[in-house]
Amino acid sequence: MTAVEHRFGPYGGQYVPETLMPALAELEQAWVVARDDPGYLEELQELLRDFAGRPSRLYRARRLSEYVSGPAHARTIYLKREDLNHTGSHKVNNAIGQALLAQRMGKRRIIAETGAGQHGVASATACALLGMECVVFMGTEDIRRQRPNVERMQLLGARVHPVEAGSGTLKDATSEAIRDWVTNVESTHYIIGSAVGPAPYPSLVRDLQRVIGDEARAQILEREGRLPDRVIACVGGGSNAIGIFTAFVGDPDVELIGVEAAGDGLDSGRHGAPLTVGGQSGVLHGSMSAVMQDAEGQITEAHSISAGLDYPGSGPEHAHLRDLGRARYVAVTDVDALRAFTTVTKLEGIIPALETAHAFHFALEEPSTSTLDLVCLSGRGDKDLAQVLERLGAEEL
Ligand SMILES: *Cc1c(COP(=O)(O)O)cnc(C)c1O
């Protein structure tokens, strides 16, 4: 049995209260056994196939390809359609995997944090499927801007616990979930929704999301007979990005690009781009990584139009890939993401999540010599319609 990584270069670790250490050790042990257990893997595969709809499609986006191609340069853009999964995003891959694991561990109560609501919906769905109790922590600002997902979670039988602290967004919801876990650790499994948190979570979430890249690599080889020049994904905590990157990390000619939220602009300080801005690393929610912080080391508030990217931290493996020079991180503003949202909707008949729209802006508008791009379409944008309509005047639609 190979061990689960605790560190990615200097990043990662387990910066948690001592009371949580036995739970992290128990989780790691359960994962090391489950990931090699044919019983677990078969059940997971069956649910991902028949319940979640995997494998997700690889789609050649004809009109987006035309849009980026000129007379002297043709580029083809493929989309990995995680938006077609049950519940509408990649989050379901991880939620089902962890809920099944929790069931094996004898835990009956699930807690989760959510920003955009997609992870909350995915967790509530997995709990309904497996007959488990579910409590979802969500900031009050996110409850306001992602209302349909709140209603979905409640219909699915989950309790949505509003968090007023701080900015009422993902960071605050995560802190509250950790507090609940410390209190109820015997009965409860905490399904972290991104490749963040103390070890073993960043590795566990990556392992459950790498199905995105494993499928996409085989699909593009079959379609094009070659690997893409670039793989592009948006980065909140970094789970869809690490899920698609992992299959290509060993292919040095494939450029890996993570797109963070530049919010109002990197200079404004109102953004969610800790990997892009750089600076010192720090500790947030149990691990060391690139974080947004002030001179005293206090975590500062992130800002993004997209709730799923509105987070001041980042997955530790991304910070390491950045330092190694293996992946590159860039940031896209709210305004540019909104433009890409409408462009993709009009040109392809696909309404992308606002999170994904950040990746699309980079893929569509940044000059590049790439002839073959693979974009992770992490989720669908139905949840974002109210938000988009509020921001765009009728004339901009
Ligand atoms: C949650 C979410 C994200 C951001 O989370 P990652 O862990 O960085 O993938 C991106 N896209 C969608 C559709 C999401 O729901």
The ligand as a Tripos MOL2 file, in Angstrom:
@<TRIPOS>MOLECULE
LIG
   15    15     1     0     0
SMALL
NO_CHARGES

@<TRIPOS>ATOM
      1 C1        -17.3730   24.6080   -7.1030 C.3       1 LIG1
      2 C2        -17.1970   24.8810   -8.5310 C.ar      1 LIG1
      3 C3        -15.9580   25.3260   -9.0580 C.ar      1 LIG1
      4 C4        -14.7740   25.6550   -8.2020 C.3       1 LIG1
      5 O1        -14.3030   24.6080   -7.4250 O.3       1 LIG1
      6 P1        -12.9810   23.8050   -7.7500 P.3       1 LIG1
      7 O2        -12.7720   22.9840   -6.5520 O.co2     1 LIG1
      8 O3        -11.8950   24.8150   -7.9630 O.co2     1 LIG1
      9 O4        -13.2300   23.0100   -8.9680 O.co2     1 LIG1
     10 C5        -15.8480   25.4920  -10.4230 C.ar      1 LIG1
     11 N1        -16.8960   25.2590  -11.2520 N.ar      1 LIG1
     12 C6        -18.0840   24.8460  -10.7870 C.ar      1 LIG1
     13 C7        -19.1960   24.6160  -11.7530 C.3       1 LIG1
     14 C8        -18.2750   24.6410   -9.4200 C.ar      1 LIG1
     15 O5        -19.4670   24.2300   -8.9740 O.3       1 LIG1
@<TRIPOS>BOND
     1     1     2 1
     2     2     3 ar
     3     2    14 ar
     4     3     4 1
     5     3    10 ar
     6     4     5 1
     7     5     6 1
     8     6     7 2
     9     6     8 1
    10     6     9 1
    11    10    11 ar
    12    11    12 ar
    13    12    13 1
    14    12    14 ar
    15    14    15 1
@<TRIPOS>SUBSTRUCTURE
     1 LIG1         1 GROUP 0 **** ****
